[in-house]
Amino acid sequence: MISFPTSPKMIQRGKNKTVFEVEGLYPGYGVTVGNSLRRVLLTSLPGVAVTEAIIKGASHEFSALPGILEDMIMVTLNLKKLRFKIFSAEGGPASGWEGSQKVSLKVKGEREVKGSDFEKSPLIELANPEMHIATITDKKTEFEIEITIEKGIGYEPKDQRKGKKMDIGTIALDAIFTPIKNVNFQVENMRVGDRTDFDKLSIEIETDGTITPEEAFFDACDILVKHFNIILGSRKPAEIKVISRNSEDVKDVSEESDVNKTAVEDLKLSTRTLNALTENNIKTVGGIMKKSEKSLSELEGMGEKALTEIKKKLKKLDLELKAE
């Protein structure tokens, strides 16, 4: 049996960046665990992103507004970098994925427009209020933006929302939901007992500030564990009764077992044998197990070769036909 690693520990910790270290991984498991965590961290953690924007005076993203230094392409790129958190009415992180929130800003005069200029809301928090949005170069220029923020996972291109109806003048944006900015991992050899080929995994996680690296690390671990728990939970051993008959042990498989529910198509039988079973209304392994060898051989289209083939397939499943 392979040995298991030690508990993870933090060896470096910054504001939004932390390096975790896992020691004593069995040889080869450093890359296995590192790759798995990196993939989940980058693709599977929930976050909030700007999905739409309405900029007064701009009918599309290629517009240019008088008195604004940046064109609308640059403005929308800056809007996509805004990182929000949405809270529930009780004050905790909002659960569920339904609905969206709208946030707006309205400023006038020669100045730099930042994320902090958006209206404040008790249900929304901006993690990077210093984010530059645009530069107003004219004292008389008014600049108005209304953005829609939504919750989601990973990355969603705007083309996937083509079926959604939008108001005239609404600019759809590619949504970067993931709260992870960067993930790197490194694997080194280490000594465990007399062996020097065990792995030490160092994984560096940088977030956007809406979630801590520690939360991201353990959430990713939790996602992987839940996947494997579901896979492991689907393994239900067949209910087998052993009956002594003529000094031979014959296995009678319960109709309730998962094996009995297996479709005959999944046995990968020859076409002729499969047709013989289906034409006689035998669609599952359980249906075959109700038949004895004699009754099965008497079915229309069932020859000696087909019967032998079925018996071989059942043997691989550790099953036998019903006794005479």
N, C-alpha and C positions, 0 to 999 in steps of 0.2 A: 504493500500500500504506500502511495506517495505521501510525503510529509506536507504539512500546510504552513503558510507563512505566518509571520508575526503580525500584530495589529498595525495598521498604518499610523504614521506619525508625521507631524508638520515640522519641516526642517528650516523653512523660510516662510515668512508671512509679511505681506504688504497690505496696502489698502484694498486693492481688488485683485491681488495676485498672491498665490500660495503654492509652495512646492511640497508635495506629499512624498513620503518614502515608504515602501513596503519591502521588508527584508525576508530572506529565507524562502523565496519562491522556488519550487522544484524546477530543475533545468528545463528551459524552454517556455515556462509559464510567464516569465516577465513580458515577453512580446505578446503572448496570448492575452493576458490581462490588460496590458497597456493599450493594445489596439482596440480591444472591446470597449474599454472605458472612453477612449478618445472618440470613437465613432458615436457612442451614445451621448457624450457631452456635446458634440457639435451638431447633432441632428435631432435629439429627442427631448430636450428640456423645454418647458413652456416659457413663453415670454410675451411681451407686448410690443407692437410695432405700429408705425404710421402707415396706413393703407390707402388713404385718399387725402387730397388737398384741394381746397378751393381758394385761389389767389385772386383777389379782386382786380379786374382789368386784364387778367391773363386767361385766354380761352383754351390754351394748350401749353404743354411743357416747353415748346420752342419759342414762346413769346418773349418779348423784352419790354419791360416797363420803364417809362421815363422817370428819371430821378432815382432809379435803383441801379447800383453798380453791377450786380451780378445778373446774368440772364436766368430764366426760369429753370433751366437744366441744373445749374449750380444751386439754386434755391431748393429744388426738390431733393437733390443729393444731400444737402445739409439737413433737410427735414427727416430724411430716412435715418440719420444718425442720432436723432433724439431717442432717449431711452426712458420709458415710462414704467411705473408700477400702478396697477389698479387695485384698489382696496374695496372690501365689502362694506356695507352700511354699518357693520359691527366693528369695523376698524382693522380687521385682519385681511390677508390676501384674498382677493375675490376667487371663488371657486366656479367651476363650469367654464364653458367657452362661448356661451350665447351672448348676443348683444355687442354693443360697441359704445364708445364714448367720443364726444366731439369736444375739441378744445380750440379756442380762437385767440388771436391777438390783433390789436389795432393800435398803431403808433403813427406819429407824425413828426416831421422835422429831421434835420440832418443828424444822423446818429447811426450807431451799430445796433442791429436787431439781434437779440439773443433768445435762447430758449426760455430764459426767465421772464420774458415779456408776455408769454402766454398766460391767460387767466388762471388763477389758482383755484383748485377744487379739493375738498376734503377727501374725495374718493380717488384722487390721482396725485402721484408724486413723480416729479421729473428728476432723474438721477444725474443729469448733466446740464444744469441750467445755464452754464457758461458757453454752451454750444452756439457757435456763430451761425446765423440764419441768412442775413443779408446786410447790405450797407446802403443807407439812404443818403443821397448826395445833394438833395434839394430841400430847403427849409419848408417849402409848401407841399411836399409830397406826403400823401397818406398811404400807408401800407397796411393791408388787411389780409389775414390768412385764417381759414378755418380748416383744421385737420381732423381726420377720423382715426382713432386708435382702436386696435382690436387685439384680442389674445389669440395665440396660436403656437405652433411648434415648428422649429426649423426655419426653412426659407420657402416663401411662396411667391412665385412670379405673378405679375399682374395679369398675364394671359390666362391664368387659371380662374380668374374671376370675370371672364368675358360675359357670362350669362347674367351677371348682377346688373340691375338697372341703376344708373347714376344720373344725378342732376346735370343739367347743362353747365359746362365750365368746370366740372370735376376732373381732376387729374389723378388717375390711378397710379399707385406706386408699388414697386416690388417690395414685399414685406420681409424684413429680416427679424424674425421673432426670437431667434436663439439669443439667450443672455450671455453666451460664451464668446469672448473675443479671440482667444487663442488657447490651444492645448499642445503641449510638447511632452514627450516622455523619453527616458533614456534607461537602458538596461545594462547593468554591469555584473561581472562575476563576483561572488563572495564565498567565504568559507563557512561551511556548516559541518561541524565535526571534522572528519578526516577528508571531506570532499571540498573541492574549491570551484566546482562548476555550478553552484546554485546561483540564482538570479536575485539582484536587488533592483527594484523598479523605482525610479524617480519620475514623478509626473507633475508638470507645472500647469496650473490652471489660472487663466485670467478672465475675469468677468466684466460686464459693462456697468456694474454697480447696483443693478436691480436685484442681485442675488450674490451671496458671498461665495468664494471658492469652496469653502467647507460644505455649504448647502448643495452646491453643484456636484461635488465629488460624491457625497453620500446619496443624493437623489439618483445619480447615474448608476451607482451600485445597486440601489433598490430596484430600478427598472430592470436591470439584468437578472437579479434574483427572482423577481416576479415572473419573468419569462420562463426561467428554468423551473420554477415551482409549478407552473401550468403544464409544462411538458412532462415533468416528473409525475404530477398528479393524474395524468391521463393513462399512466401505466397501471392497469388493473389485471392481476393474474387471473387466468381462467379458473372457474370453479370446477374442479375435477373430482369425480368419485371413482374409486378403484373397486371393481367388483371381481371376485374370484370365480372363474368359470372354466371347468375342464383344466385346472391347474395353470391357466393362463390369465394374466392380468389384462383386463379390457378397460379402457378409459372411456367413461361416459361423460361427455362435456355438457355442462349446464347450458340451457338455451339462453340464459341471461348473460353469458360471458361475451366480452367484446370480440373474441375470436369468431364466435358463431355468427356475429353480425357482419363479418367481412364479406364483401360482394365476390361472387365467383369470378368476375372480371379481374379482380386483384390477385387471383392465383396464377395469372399468366399462363393459362391453359392454351392448347392449340385451338384454332378456330373451330375445327370439327367437334372437339370435345365440348367447347363452350356452347356451341349451337345446340348440341344434344341436351345439355343441362337446361338452358333457357327455354327451349321448346317444350320441355317437360315441367316448366314452371318452377325450376330450382334456381333461386337467385342468390342464395347465401351459403356460407359454409355450414351454418346450422341446418339448412335444408338438406345438404348432402348427408350430414351426420344422422338424420332421421332414417336414412335408407341403410339396409344391409347390402352386402356385396351382391347377393343374389337378386334382390329387388332392383338394385341399381343397374345390373347387367340386363334386366328384362325391359328397361326403358327403350323406347323407340330411338334409333340412331346411336345407341350406346354399344360399342364393340369392345373387344378384349383390350385393344391398344388404349382406348379412351379410359377404360376402367383402371388399367395399370398406371396410366398417367395421373389419374385422380388420387390413387392410393399413394403415389410418390409425393404428390403435393401435400397431402394430409400428413404424411410422415414427417415432413419438414416442419410442420406445425405441432409435432408431437401428438398427433391425433390418429384415430383408427375408425374404420367404419363400424356401424352397429352390428352386434353379434346376431347370428341367424336366430 
